[in-house]
């Protein structure tokens, strides 16, 4: 059976940058093993399968796969698929709809720009939290990343594990120089962090740069050497920023640049809603543009 697919670049407004995403349309009838095999065939960080929704009010149900396993939730698949569905619905300017993912129902707001591009913002279905309150060893983090001990941490930030549905080891770095000098190996990453989380998210302030923060993400257990842009990691970072920035009540926006060191510059827009000193909602936003289309015979 011929099933349509679309490749988009996500967390960018121009092709050949951002994070590539494969979206398989008409995925009803495929089982999990077939979806996993197709994701391996595309060999991108994530592949999305669009299914009929279980709830009438939802636009679609999504299943998301890395090359190794299925994810309950991911950011760049949500942004990219939202933009694609709005374009396929021939939305003229903007629309709102809900997408069903394994982590829950996700409300999305989409703006369309022309025939192949747009942007989307969604509310993270689970408020992020720091899942291990004990800071991780700075020495172990430095060794795993091939950095010096002085490169780990800044201000009051220390390495912790945070999650908005998918756990990440969040490691603060002292400078953009340290971010650029990372030389991880899959063996060191898995050996150091394999029992804590599948993925390692490193970040620093982007002083004199284009954003508020600069980041990189490594996920050896998922078969991802490095990811150009990671919305679920940015969502997890919201819990870390709450502890480190101590923002006042209201809405706070952070622009996170990622993928620069890979030659795939990406911009993730992170929003924090704070009430009475507590994090009550997190949003992730970014652009997406269609790169190619075709059919896969499965």
PEVENQUI-V166089 format. One record per helix or strand of 2 or more residues. SS is the DSSP state (hx for helix, st for strand). FROM is the first residue (numbers start at 0). TO is the last residue. If there is no record, write none. Layout:
# PEVENQUI-V166089
ss=[SS | SS]
from=[FROM | FROM]
to=[TO | TO]
This chain:
# PEVENQUI-V166089
ss=[st | st | hx | st | st | st | hx | st | st | st | st | hx | hx | st | st | hx | hx | st | st | hx | st | hx | st | hx | st | st]
from=[1 | 18 | 31 | 46 | 59 | 69 | 74 | 93 | 103 | 116 | 128 | 137 | 148 | 159 | 166 | 175 | 185 | 198 | 212 | 219 | 223 | 230 | 249 | 259 | 265 | 277]
to=[9 | 23 | 41 | 50 | 64 | 70 | 87 | 100 | 112 | 122 | 131 | 144 | 150 | 162 | 172 | 180 | 192 | 204 | 218 | 221 | 226 | 244 | 257 | 261 | 274 | 296]
